[in-house]
Amino acid sequence: MQGNRGRTSLKSKLRREDPMREFDRLPPVLRGWLARAVLPWRPRSVQDAFQRAWSRTRSTELALEELDRIEMRLIARDSLQIWGADHPCAAGEARP
C-alpha cells in the first residue's frame, strides 16, 4: 500500500511512538528544519543525523546544512530511480 507518501523508492519504517509527541520533544531549531523539510522525515532520524553532524562540527548552522545535504542526496537518489536521469533533481541540481 502506498499511503500518503506517494511514489518513492525510499525505505519506510513503522513508528513505535506517537510522531507528534516525538516532534514536540525536538529542540526548536530541529522542529523548524523538519517543518520545512521536503521528505517525510521521522523526528528521531532528524535528531540522530543532527547529533552526528553537530558532534563533528560543533556548529548548529553547519549541522543544519548537513541535514540539507543529506536530504538533497536522498531526493536525488529517489528522483533518479523514480523519474530517471532527465529529472532536474536526479543530478542534485535543484531543490524541489
C-alpha positions in Angstrom: 0.0 0.0 0.0 1.3 3.4 -1.0 -0.4 5.5 1.7 0.1 9.3 1.6 3.8 9.2 0.7 3.3 9.0 -3.0 5.6 7.1 -5.3 9.0 6.6 -3.8 11.9 4.2 -3.7 13.0 5.3 -0.2 12.5 2.9 2.7 10.0 3.5 5.4 9.8 2.3 9.0 7.0 1.5 11.3 6.6 4.0 14.1 6.6 2.8 17.6 5.7 6.1 19.2 3.3 9.0 18.5 5.0 11.0 15.8 3.6 14.3 17.1 5.0 13.6 20.6 8.4 12.8 19.0 8.2 16.1 17.1 7.3 18.1 20.2 10.3 16.7 22.0 12.7 18.1 19.4 14.6 21.3 20.1 13.0 24.3 18.3 15.7 24.5 15.7 15.1 20.9 14.6 11.3 21.4 14.7 11.8 24.3 12.3 14.0 22.4 10.0 11.6 19.4 10.0 8.6 21.6 9.3 10.3 22.9 6.1 11.8 19.5 5.1 10.8 18.2 1.7 10.8 14.5 2.7 8.7 12.9 5.4 11.5 12.5 8.0 11.0 10.7 11.3 11.8 13.1 14.1 14.2 10.5 15.6 16.1 10.3 12.3 16.5 14.1 12.1 17.7 14.2 15.7 20.2 11.4 15.1 21.6 12.9 11.9 21.8 16.3 13.5 23.7 15.0 16.6 26.2 13.2 14.3 26.8 16.4 12.3 26.9 18.6 15.4 29.5 16.3 17.1 31.7 16.7 14.0 31.3 20.4 13.5 30.2 21.8 16.9 28.1 24.3 15.0 24.3 24.3 14.8 24.4 26.1 11.4 26.8 23.6 9.9 24.9 20.7 11.3 21.6 22.1 9.7 23.5 22.5 6.4 24.5 18.8 6.7 20.8 17.9 7.1 20.1 19.8 3.9 22.8 17.9 2.1 21.5 14.6 3.3 18.0 15.4 2.2 19.2 16.5 -1.2 21.2 13.3 -1.7 18.0 11.3 -0.8 15.9 13.4 -3.2 18.5 13.0 -6.0 18.6 9.2 -5.5 14.8 8.8 -5.4 14.3 11.1 -8.4 16.8 9.1 -10.4 15.1 5.8 -9.6 11.5 7.1 -10.0 11.7 9.5 -12.9 15.1 8.8 -14.5 18.2 10.8 -15.2 16.4 13.6 -17.1 14.7 14.8 -13.9 16.4 18.0 -12.6 16.7 16.6 -9.1 18.3 13.4 -10.3 21.6 15.3 -10.7 21.2 17.1 -7.4 21.0 20.4 -9.2 17.7 21.8 -7.9 15.7 21.7 -4.7 12.1 20.8 -5.4 
